[in-house]
């Protein structure tokens, strides 16, 4: 895969971004979640590649594979 997802505390407040950009994974996922196609995202962000969008999907999938436990905070 061409691109990777990185976290840099000095870029986008430490949110995961696509390497070589200032585009957060969250932004790409929000576009996809809103029903935008990969082609529409590529038109909006010409600096991205299809592989970048797939990297975002893979990152989100791996993140969600972690075990989560919801607890009430006092």
PDB file of N, CA, C and O in Angstrom, chain B, residues numbered from 101:
ATOM      1  N   UNK B 101       0.845  -1.176   0.000  1.00  0.00           N
ATOM      2  CA  UNK B 101       0.000   0.000   0.000  1.00  0.00           C
ATOM      3  C   UNK B 101       0.888   1.237   0.000  1.00  0.00           C
ATOM      4  O   UNK B 101       1.834   1.335   0.782  1.00  0.00           O
ATOM      5  N   UNK B 102       0.574   2.178  -0.886  1.00  0.00           N
ATOM      6  CA  UNK B 102       1.403   3.359  -1.091  1.00  0.00           C
ATOM      7  C   UNK B 102       1.475   4.251   0.140  1.00  0.00           C
ATOM      8  O   UNK B 102       2.561   4.646   0.564  1.00  0.00           O
ATOM      9  N   UNK B 103       0.350   4.557   0.694  1.00  0.00           N
ATOM     10  CA  UNK B 103       0.344   5.496   1.811  1.00  0.00           C
ATOM     11  C   UNK B 103       0.177   4.763   3.127  1.00  0.00           C
ATOM     12  O   UNK B 103      -0.216   3.598   3.178  1.00  0.00           O
ATOM     13  N   UNK B 104       0.487   5.478   4.176  1.00  0.00           N
ATOM     14  CA  UNK B 104       0.242   4.926   5.501  1.00  0.00           C
ATOM     15  C   UNK B 104      -0.409   6.004   6.337  1.00  0.00           C
ATOM     16  O   UNK B 104      -0.409   7.182   5.980  1.00  0.00           O
ATOM     17  N   UNK B 105      -0.945   5.593   7.415  1.00  0.00           N
ATOM     18  CA  UNK B 105      -1.587   6.509   8.347  1.00  0.00           C
ATOM     19  C   UNK B 105      -0.583   6.807   9.443  1.00  0.00           C
ATOM     20  O   UNK B 105       0.034   5.897   9.998  1.00  0.00           O
ATOM     21  N   UNK B 106      -0.422   8.082   9.752  1.00  0.00           N
ATOM     22  CA  UNK B 106       0.517   8.469  10.799  1.00  0.00           C
ATOM     23  C   UNK B 106      -0.192   9.335  11.829  1.00  0.00           C
ATOM     24  O   UNK B 106      -1.251   9.907  11.574  1.00  0.00           O
ATOM     25  N   UNK B 107       0.423   9.411  12.990  1.00  0.00           N
ATOM     26  CA  UNK B 107      -0.052  10.299  14.049  1.00  0.00           C
ATOM     27  C   UNK B 107       1.121  11.177  14.437  1.00  0.00           C
ATOM     28  O   UNK B 107       2.176  10.692  14.845  1.00  0.00           O
ATOM     29  N   UNK B 108       0.916  12.476  14.303  1.00  0.00           N
ATOM     30  CA  UNK B 108       1.929  13.453  14.672  1.00  0.00           C
ATOM     31  C   UNK B 108       1.249  14.471  15.573  1.00  0.00           C
ATOM     32  O   UNK B 108       0.311  15.138  15.137  1.00  0.00           O
ATOM     33  N   UNK B 109       1.696  14.610  16.824  1.00  0.00           N
ATOM     34  CA  UNK B 109       1.014  15.518  17.742  1.00  0.00           C
ATOM     35  C   UNK B 109       1.006  16.973  17.277  1.00  0.00           C
ATOM     36  O   UNK B 109       0.225  17.783  17.778  1.00  0.00           O
ATOM     37  N   UNK B 110       1.876  17.306  16.321  1.00  0.00           N
ATOM     38  CA  UNK B 110       1.937  18.682  15.825  1.00  0.00           C
ATOM     39  C   UNK B 110       1.038  18.936  14.618  1.00  0.00           C
ATOM     40  O   UNK B 110       0.947  20.068  14.142  1.00  0.00           O
ATOM     41  N   UNK B 111       0.379  17.899  14.122  1.00  0.00           N
ATOM     42  CA  UNK B 111      -0.500  18.050  12.957  1.00  0.00           C
ATOM     43  C   UNK B 111      -1.902  17.599  13.339  1.00  0.00           C
ATOM     44  O   UNK B 111      -2.092  16.494  13.849  1.00  0.00           O
ATOM     45  N   UNK B 112      -2.874  18.453  13.091  1.00  0.00           N
ATOM     46  CA  UNK B 112      -4.296  18.146  13.336  1.00  0.00           C
ATOM     47  C   UNK B 112      -4.542  17.656  14.753  1.00  0.00           C
ATOM     48  O   UNK B 112      -5.333  16.738  14.971  1.00  0.00           O
ATOM     49  N   UNK B 113      -3.868  18.265  15.712  1.00  0.00           N
ATOM     50  CA  UNK B 113      -4.044  17.930  17.126  1.00  0.00           C
ATOM     51  C   UNK B 113      -3.797  16.458  17.423  1.00  0.00           C
ATOM     52  O   UNK B 113      -4.398  15.897  18.339  1.00  0.00           O
ATOM     53  N   UNK B 114      -2.919  15.835  16.656  1.00  0.00           N
ATOM     54  CA  UNK B 114      -2.564  14.447  16.919  1.00  0.00           C
ATOM     55  C   UNK B 114      -3.529  13.417  16.376  1.00  0.00           C
ATOM     56  O   UNK B 114      -3.406  12.232  16.685  1.00  0.00           O
ATOM     57  N   UNK B 115      -4.504  13.852  15.558  1.00  0.00           N
ATOM     58  CA  UNK B 115      -5.423  12.883  14.955  1.00  0.00           C
ATOM     59  C   UNK B 115      -4.679  12.088  13.890  1.00  0.00           C
ATOM     60  O   UNK B 115      -3.751  12.609  13.273  1.00  0.00           O
ATOM     61  N   UNK B 116      -5.067  10.839  13.663  1.00  0.00           N
ATOM     62  CA  UNK B 116      -4.452  10.069  12.584  1.00  0.00           C
ATOM     63  C   UNK B 116      -4.711  10.746  11.241  1.00  0.00           C
ATOM     64  O   UNK B 116      -5.840  11.124  10.929  1.00  0.00           O
ATOM     65  N   UNK B 117      -3.647  10.894  10.451  1.00  0.00           N
ATOM     66  CA  UNK B 117      -3.753  11.544   9.145  1.00  0.00           C
ATOM     67  C   UNK B 117      -3.126  10.655   8.078  1.00  0.00           C
ATOM     68  O   UNK B 117      -2.400   9.708   8.381  1.00  0.00           O
ATOM     69  N   UNK B 118      -3.421  10.980   6.834  1.00  0.00           N
ATOM     70  CA  UNK B 118      -2.791  10.303   5.713  1.00  0.00           C
ATOM     71  C   UNK B 118      -1.403  10.910   5.558  1.00  0.00           C
ATOM     72  O   UNK B 118      -1.258  12.128   5.459  1.00  0.00           O
ATOM     73  N   UNK B 119      -0.387  10.059   5.537  1.00  0.00           N
ATOM     74  CA  UNK B 119       0.998  10.510   5.462  1.00  0.00           C
ATOM     75  C   UNK B 119       1.186  11.448   4.270  1.00  0.00           C
ATOM     76  O   UNK B 119       0.677  11.201   3.177  1.00  0.00           O
ATOM     77  N   UNK B 120       1.930  12.530   4.509  1.00  0.00           N
ATOM     78  CA  UNK B 120       2.213  13.492   3.456  1.00  0.00           C
ATOM     79  C   UNK B 120       1.109  14.503   3.233  1.00  0.00           C
ATOM     80  O   UNK B 120       1.199  15.334   2.330  1.00  0.00           O
ATOM     81  N   UNK B 121       0.043  14.440   4.066  1.00  0.00           N
ATOM     82  CA  UNK B 121      -1.072  15.385   3.955  1.00  0.00           C
ATOM     83  C   UNK B 121      -1.421  15.889   5.353  1.00  0.00           C
ATOM     84  O   UNK B 121      -0.823  15.485   6.350  1.00  0.00           O
ATOM     85  N   UNK B 122      -2.384  16.762   5.393  1.00  0.00           N
ATOM     86  CA  UNK B 122      -2.963  17.188   6.658  1.00  0.00           C
ATOM     87  C   UNK B 122      -4.432  16.752   6.712  1.00  0.00           C
ATOM     88  O   UNK B 122      -5.258  17.388   7.367  1.00  0.00           O
ATOM     89  N   UNK B 123      -4.734  15.671   6.019  1.00  0.00           N
ATOM     90  CA  UNK B 123      -6.112  15.181   5.914  1.00  0.00           C
ATOM     91  C   UNK B 123      -6.314  14.055   6.922  1.00  0.00           C
ATOM     92  O   UNK B 123      -5.707  12.991   6.801  1.00  0.00           O
ATOM     93  N   UNK B 124      -7.175  14.294   7.924  1.00  0.00           N
ATOM     94  CA  UNK B 124      -7.422  13.255   8.932  1.00  0.00           C
ATOM     95  C   UNK B 124      -8.204  12.068   8.364  1.00  0.00           C
ATOM     96  O   UNK B 124      -9.042  12.222   7.476  1.00  0.00           O
ATOM     97  N   UNK B 125      -7.913  10.901   8.890  1.00  0.00           N
ATOM     98  CA  UNK B 125      -8.670   9.698   8.556  1.00  0.00           C
ATOM     99  C   UNK B 125     -10.151   9.955   8.827  1.00  0.00           C
ATOM    100  O   UNK B 125     -11.012   9.531   8.055  1.00  0.00           O
ATOM    101  N   UNK B 126     -10.435  10.636   9.902  1.00  0.00           N
ATOM    102  CA  UNK B 126     -11.823  10.931  10.280  1.00  0.00           C
ATOM    103  C   UNK B 126     -12.568  11.653   9.157  1.00  0.00           C
ATOM    104  O   UNK B 126     -13.736  11.357   8.906  1.00  0.00           O
ATOM    105  N   UNK B 127     -11.923  12.579   8.492  1.00  0.00           N
ATOM    106  CA  UNK B 127     -12.564  13.323   7.409  1.00  0.00           C
ATOM    107  C   UNK B 127     -12.962  12.392   6.276  1.00  0.00           C
ATOM    108  O   UNK B 127     -14.080  12.469   5.767  1.00  0.00           O
ATOM    109  N   UNK B 128     -12.053  11.517   5.882  1.00  0.00           N
ATOM    110  CA  UNK B 128     -12.348  10.571   4.807  1.00  0.00           C
ATOM    111  C   UNK B 128     -13.495   9.652   5.226  1.00  0.00           C
ATOM    112  O   UNK B 128     -14.402   9.388   4.437  1.00  0.00           O
ATOM    113  N   UNK B 129     -13.454   9.168   6.462  1.00  0.00           N
ATOM    114  CA  UNK B 129     -14.504   8.268   6.936  1.00  0.00           C
ATOM    115  C   UNK B 129     -15.856   8.979   7.014  1.00  0.00           C
ATOM    116  O   UNK B 129     -16.892   8.369   6.748  1.00  0.00           O
ATOM    117  N   UNK B 130     -15.853  10.255   7.373  1.00  0.00           N
ATOM    118  CA  UNK B 130     -17.109  11.014   7.415  1.00  0.00           C
ATOM    119  C   UNK B 130     -17.706  11.156   6.021  1.00  0.00           C
ATOM    120  O   UNK B 130     -18.919  11.035   5.849  1.00  0.00           O
ATOM    121  N   UNK B 131     -16.858  11.414   5.025  1.00  0.00           N
ATOM    122  CA  UNK B 131     -17.356  11.488   3.648  1.00  0.00           C
ATOM    123  C   UNK B 131     -17.957  10.161   3.220  1.00  0.00           C
ATOM    124  O   UNK B 131     -19.045  10.127   2.646  1.00  0.00           O
ATOM    125  N   UNK B 132     -17.257   9.070   3.494  1.00  0.00           N
ATOM    126  CA  UNK B 132     -17.773   7.747   3.127  1.00  0.00           C
ATOM    127  C   UNK B 132     -19.074   7.454   3.876  1.00  0.00           C
ATOM    128  O   UNK B 132     -20.024   6.929   3.296  1.00  0.00           O
ATOM    129  N   UNK B 133     -19.110   7.795   5.156  1.00  0.00           N
ATOM    130  CA  UNK B 133     -20.302   7.567   5.970  1.00  0.00           C
ATOM    131  C   UNK B 133     -21.498   8.378   5.503  1.00  0.00           C
ATOM    132  O   UNK B 133     -22.644   7.973   5.697  1.00  0.00           O
ATOM    133  N   UNK B 134     -21.230   9.522   4.887  1.00  0.00           N
ATOM    134  CA  UNK B 134     -22.312  10.364   4.376  1.00  0.00           C
ATOM    135  C   UNK B 134     -22.800   9.896   3.011  1.00  0.00           C
ATOM    136  O   UNK B 134     -23.741  10.458   2.450  1.00  0.00           O
ATOM    137  N   UNK B 135     -22.148   8.854   2.480  1.00  0.00           N
ATOM    138  CA  UNK B 135     -22.590   8.294   1.212  1.00  0.00           C
ATOM    139  C   UNK B 135     -21.799   8.749   0.002  1.00  0.00           C
ATOM    140  O   UNK B 135     -22.131   8.382  -1.125  1.00  0.00           O
ATOM    141  N   UNK B 136     -20.751   9.549   0.215  1.00  0.00           N
ATOM    142  CA  UNK B 136     -19.921   9.973  -0.908  1.00  0.00           C
ATOM    143  C   UNK B 136     -19.145   8.773  -1.450  1.00  0.00           C
ATOM    144  O   UNK B 136     -18.733   7.893  -0.694  1.00  0.00           O
ATOM    145  N   UNK B 137     -18.957   8.752  -2.745  1.00  0.00           N
ATOM    146  CA  UNK B 137     -18.196   7.668  -3.363  1.00  0.00           C
ATOM    147  C   UNK B 137     -16.706   7.982  -3.282  1.00  0.00           C
ATOM    148  O   UNK B 137     -16.307   9.114  -3.008  1.00  0.00           O
ATOM    149  N   UNK B 138     -15.904   6.970  -3.523  1.00  0.00           N
ATOM    150  CA  UNK B 138     -14.457   7.183  -3.555  1.00  0.00           C
ATOM    151  C   UNK B 138     -14.119   8.208  -4.632  1.00  0.00           C
ATOM    152  O   UNK B 138     -13.258   9.064  -4.427  1.00  0.00           O
ATOM    153  N   UNK B 139     -14.785   8.126  -5.766  1.00  0.00           N
ATOM    154  CA  UNK B 139     -14.529   9.070  -6.849  1.00  0.00           C
ATOM    155  C   UNK B 139     -14.832  10.507  -6.419  1.00  0.00           C
ATOM    156  O   UNK B 139     -14.089  11.427  -6.761  1.00  0.00           O
ATOM    157  N   UNK B 140     -15.914  10.699  -5.675  1.00  0.00           N
ATOM    158  CA  UNK B 140     -16.261  12.044  -5.202  1.00  0.00           C
ATOM    159  C   UNK B 140     -15.211  12.577  -4.231  1.00  0.00           C
ATOM    160  O   UNK B 140     -14.871  13.760  -4.267  1.00  0.00           O
ATOM    161  N   UNK B 141     -14.700  11.708  -3.366  1.00  0.00           N
ATOM    162  CA  UNK B 141     -13.664  12.128  -2.424  1.00  0.00           C
ATOM    163  C   UNK B 141     -12.390  12.493  -3.179  1.00  0.00           C
ATOM    164  O   UNK B 141     -11.733  13.482  -2.853  1.00  0.00           O
ATOM    165  N   UNK B 142     -12.044  11.702  -4.180  1.00  0.00           N
ATOM    166  CA  UNK B 142     -10.849  11.993  -4.973  1.00  0.00           C
ATOM    167  C   UNK B 142     -10.982  13.308  -5.732  1.00  0.00           C
ATOM    168  O   UNK B 142      -9.990  14.009  -5.932  1.00  0.00           O
ATOM    169  N   UNK B 143     -12.188  13.645  -6.153  1.00  0.00           N
ATOM    170  CA  UNK B 143     -12.409  14.936  -6.806  1.00  0.00           C
ATOM    171  C   UNK B 143     -12.245  16.080  -5.806  1.00  0.00           C
ATOM    172  O   UNK B 143     -11.674  17.120  -6.134  1.00  0.00           O
ATOM    173  N   UNK B 144     -12.744  15.885  -4.594  1.00  0.00           N
ATOM    174  CA  UNK B 144     -12.665  16.912  -3.551  1.00  0.00           C
ATOM    175  C   UNK B 144     -11.234  17.091  -3.053  1.00  0.00           C
ATOM    176  O   UNK B 144     -10.817  18.206  -2.738  1.00  0.00           O
ATOM    177  N   UNK B 145     -10.488  16.001  -2.982  1.00  0.00           N
ATOM    178  CA  UNK B 145      -9.106  16.015  -2.487  1.00  0.00           C
ATOM    179  C   UNK B 145      -8.192  15.394  -3.546  1.00  0.00           C
ATOM    180  O   UNK B 145      -7.840  14.219  -3.441  1.00  0.00           O
ATOM    181  N   UNK B 146      -7.806  16.166  -4.563  1.00  0.00           N
ATOM    182  CA  UNK B 146      -6.997  15.602  -5.654  1.00  0.00           C
ATOM    183  C   UNK B 146      -5.615  15.102  -5.225  1.00  0.00           C
ATOM    184  O   UNK B 146      -4.967  14.366  -5.969  1.00  0.00           O
ATOM    185  N   UNK B 147      -5.163  15.491  -4.042  1.00  0.00           N
ATOM    186  CA  UNK B 147      -3.860  15.009  -3.570  1.00  0.00           C
ATOM    187  C   UNK B 147      -3.943  13.576  -3.038  1.00  0.00           C
ATOM    188  O   UNK B 147      -2.914  12.948  -2.788  1.00  0.00           O
ATOM    189  N   UNK B 148      -5.157  13.060  -2.866  1.00  0.00           N
ATOM    190  CA  UNK B 148      -5.332  11.693  -2.382  1.00  0.00           C
ATOM    191  C   UNK B 148      -5.375  10.707  -3.537  1.00  0.00           C
ATOM    192  O   UNK B 148      -5.670  11.062  -4.678  1.00  0.00           O
ATOM    193  N   UNK B 149      -5.075   9.475  -3.210  1.00  0.00           N
ATOM    194  CA  UNK B 149      -5.199   8.386  -4.179  1.00  0.00           C
ATOM    195  C   UNK B 149      -6.232   7.391  -3.645  1.00  0.00           C
ATOM    196  O   UNK B 149      -6.622   7.435  -2.478  1.00  0.00           O
ATOM    197  N   UNK B 150      -6.645   6.524  -4.508  1.00  0.00           N
ATOM    198  CA  UNK B 150      -7.577   5.463  -4.101  1.00  0.00           C
ATOM    199  C   UNK B 150      -6.957   4.639  -2.971  1.00  0.00           C
ATOM    200  O   UNK B 150      -7.655   4.227  -2.044  1.00  0.00           O
ATOM    201  N   UNK B 151      -5.644   4.399  -3.049  1.00  0.00           N
ATOM    202  CA  UNK B 151      -4.952   3.637  -2.012  1.00  0.00           C
ATOM    203  C   UNK B 151      -5.004   4.358  -0.663  1.00  0.00           C
ATOM    204  O   UNK B 151      -5.077   3.710   0.381  1.00  0.00           O
ATOM    205  N   UNK B 152      -4.967   5.688  -0.676  1.00  0.00           N
ATOM    206  CA  UNK B 152      -5.080   6.455   0.569  1.00  0.00           C
ATOM    207  C   UNK B 152      -6.429   6.204   1.242  1.00  0.00           C
ATOM    208  O   UNK B 152      -6.510   6.041   2.460  1.00  0.00           O
ATOM    209  N   UNK B 153      -7.473   6.176   0.436  1.00  0.00           N
ATOM    210  CA  UNK B 153      -8.812   5.951   0.982  1.00  0.00           C
ATOM    211  C   UNK B 153      -8.923   4.527   1.522  1.00  0.00           C
ATOM    212  O   UNK B 153      -9.520   4.309   2.576  1.00  0.00           O
ATOM    213  N   UNK B 154      -8.351   3.560   0.807  1.00  0.00           N
ATOM    214  CA  UNK B 154      -8.340   2.187   1.311  1.00  0.00           C
ATOM    215  C   UNK B 154      -7.537   2.086   2.610  1.00  0.00           C
ATOM    216  O   UNK B 154      -7.892   1.320   3.506  1.00  0.00           O
ATOM    217  N   UNK B 155      -6.453   2.864   2.707  1.00  0.00           N
ATOM    218  CA  UNK B 155      -5.660   2.864   3.942  1.00  0.00           C
ATOM    219  C   UNK B 155      -6.500   3.381   5.111  1.00  0.00           C
ATOM    220  O   UNK B 155      -6.389   2.875   6.228  1.00  0.00           O
ATOM    221  N   UNK B 156      -7.335   4.380   4.858  1.00  0.00           N
ATOM    222  CA  UNK B 156      -8.229   4.890   5.907  1.00  0.00           C
ATOM    223  C   UNK B 156      -9.211   3.821   6.353  1.00  0.00           C
ATOM    224  O   UNK B 156      -9.459   3.651   7.546  1.00  0.00           O
ATOM    225  N   UNK B 157      -9.765   3.106   5.391  1.00  0.00           N
ATOM    226  CA  UNK B 157     -10.699   2.029   5.720  1.00  0.00           C
ATOM    227  C   UNK B 157     -10.017   0.931   6.522  1.00  0.00           C
ATOM    228  O   UNK B 157     -10.578   0.428   7.495  1.00  0.00           O
ATOM    229  N   UNK B 158      -8.823   0.563   6.120  1.00  0.00           N
ATOM    230  CA  UNK B 158      -8.087  -0.462   6.851  1.00  0.00           C
ATOM    231  C   UNK B 158      -7.742   0.006   8.258  1.00  0.00           C
ATOM    232  O   UNK B 158      -7.827  -0.772   9.208  1.00  0.00           O
ATOM    233  N   UNK B 159      -7.355   1.264   8.397  1.00  0.00           N
ATOM    234  CA  UNK B 159      -7.024   1.808   9.713  1.00  0.00           C
ATOM    235  C   UNK B 159      -8.255   1.765  10.620  1.00  0.00           C
ATOM    236  O   UNK B 159      -8.171   1.328  11.768  1.00  0.00           O
ATOM    237  N   UNK B 160      -9.391   2.217  10.102  1.00  0.00           N
ATOM    238  CA  UNK B 160     -10.621   2.218  10.903  1.00  0.00           C
ATOM    239  C   UNK B 160     -11.032   0.798  11.278  1.00  0.00           C
ATOM    240  O   UNK B 160     -11.500   0.560  12.392  1.00  0.00           O
ATOM    241  N   UNK B 161     -10.860  -0.134  10.365  1.00  0.00           N
ATOM    242  CA  UNK B 161     -11.197  -1.534  10.648  1.00  0.00           C
ATOM    243  C   UNK B 161     -10.331  -2.086  11.762  1.00  0.00           C
ATOM    244  O   UNK B 161     -10.833  -2.737  12.678  1.00  0.00           O
ATOM    245  N   UNK B 162      -9.029  -1.829  11.692  1.00  0.00           N
ATOM    246  CA  UNK B 162      -8.124  -2.309  12.741  1.00  0.00           C
ATOM    247  C   UNK B 162      -8.436  -1.650  14.080  1.00  0.00           C
ATOM    248  O   UNK B 162      -8.373  -2.301  15.123  1.00  0.00           O
ATOM    249  N   UNK B 163      -8.770  -0.366  14.054  1.00  0.00           N
ATOM    250  CA  UNK B 163      -9.112   0.344  15.284  1.00  0.00           C
ATOM    251  C   UNK B 163     -10.350  -0.267  15.930  1.00  0.00           C
ATOM    252  O   UNK B 163     -10.394  -0.445  17.147  1.00  0.00           O
ATOM    253  N   UNK B 164     -11.347  -0.585  15.125  1.00  0.00           N
ATOM    254  CA  UNK B 164     -12.589  -1.141  15.661  1.00  0.00           C
ATOM    255  C   UNK B 164     -12.432  -2.590  16.091  1.00  0.00           C
ATOM    256  O   UNK B 164     -13.289  -3.112  16.803  1.00  0.00           O
ATOM    257  N   UNK B 165     -11.362  -3.248  15.677  1.00  0.00           N
ATOM    258  CA  UNK B 165     -11.131  -4.631  16.077  1.00  0.00           C
ATOM    259  C   UNK B 165     -10.662  -4.729  17.525  1.00  0.00           C
ATOM    260  O   UNK B 165     -10.652  -5.817  18.101  1.00  0.00           O
ATOM    261  N   UNK B 166     -10.273  -3.601  18.116  1.00  0.00           N
ATOM    262  CA  UNK B 166      -9.851  -3.593  19.516  1.00  0.00           C
ATOM    263  C   UNK B 166     -11.040  -3.868  20.423  1.00  0.00           C
ATOM    264  O   UNK B 166     -12.189  -3.621  20.057  1.00  0.00           O
ATOM    265  N   UNK B 167     -10.751  -4.373  21.591  1.00  0.00           N
ATOM    266  CA  UNK B 167     -11.801  -4.659  22.574  1.00  0.00           C
ATOM    267  C   UNK B 167     -12.149  -3.374  23.321  1.00  0.00           C
ATOM    268  O   UNK B 167     -11.268  -2.669  23.814  1.00  0.00           O
ATOM    269  N   UNK B 168     -13.432  -3.086  23.396  1.00  0.00           N
ATOM    270  CA  UNK B 168     -13.888  -1.901  24.106  1.00  0.00           C
ATOM    271  C   UNK B 168     -14.823  -2.300  25.230  1.00  0.00           C
ATOM    272  O   UNK B 168     -15.593  -3.252  25.105  1.00  0.00           O
ATOM    273  N   UNK B 169     -14.752  -1.573  26.319  1.00  0.00           N
ATOM    274  CA  UNK B 169     -15.644  -1.776  27.432  1.00  0.00           C
ATOM    275  C   UNK B 169     -16.178  -0.420  27.856  1.00  0.00           C
ATOM    276  O   UNK B 169     -15.412   0.514  28.093  1.00  0.00           O
ATOM    277  N   UNK B 170     -17.480  -0.320  27.948  1.00  0.00           N
ATOM    278  CA  UNK B 170     -18.105   0.951  28.326  1.00  0.00           C
ATOM    279  C   UNK B 170     -18.333   0.946  29.833  1.00  0.00           C
ATOM    280  O   UNK B 170     -18.969   0.046  30.382  1.00  0.00           O
ATOM    281  N   UNK B 171     -17.806   1.959  30.478  1.00  0.00           N
ATOM    282  CA  UNK B 171     -17.979   2.100  31.915  1.00  0.00           C
ATOM    283  C   UNK B 171     -18.526   3.479  32.235  1.00  0.00           C
ATOM    284  O   UNK B 171     -18.237   4.461  31.552  1.00  0.00           O
ATOM    285  N   UNK B 172     -19.313   3.524  33.278  1.00  0.00           N
ATOM    286  CA  UNK B 172     -19.835   4.801  33.747  1.00  0.00           C
ATOM    287  C   UNK B 172     -18.706   5.539  34.484  1.00  0.00           C
ATOM    288  O   UNK B 172     -18.034   4.976  35.348  1.00  0.00           O
ATOM    289  N   UNK B 173     -18.521   6.806  34.120  1.00  0.00           N
ATOM    290  CA  UNK B 173     -17.504   7.617  34.765  1.00  0.00           C
ATOM    291  C   UNK B 173     -18.168   8.403  35.879  1.00  0.00           C
ATOM    292  O   UNK B 173     -19.174   9.080  35.669  1.00  0.00           O
ATOM    293  N   UNK B 174     -17.593   8.303  37.062  1.00  0.00           N
ATOM    294  CA  UNK B 174     -18.193   8.985  38.222  1.00  0.00           C
ATOM    295  C   UNK B 174     -17.883  10.452  38.223  1.00  0.00           C
ATOM    296  O   UNK B 174     -18.309  11.172  39.125  1.00  0.00           O
TER     297      UNK B 174
END
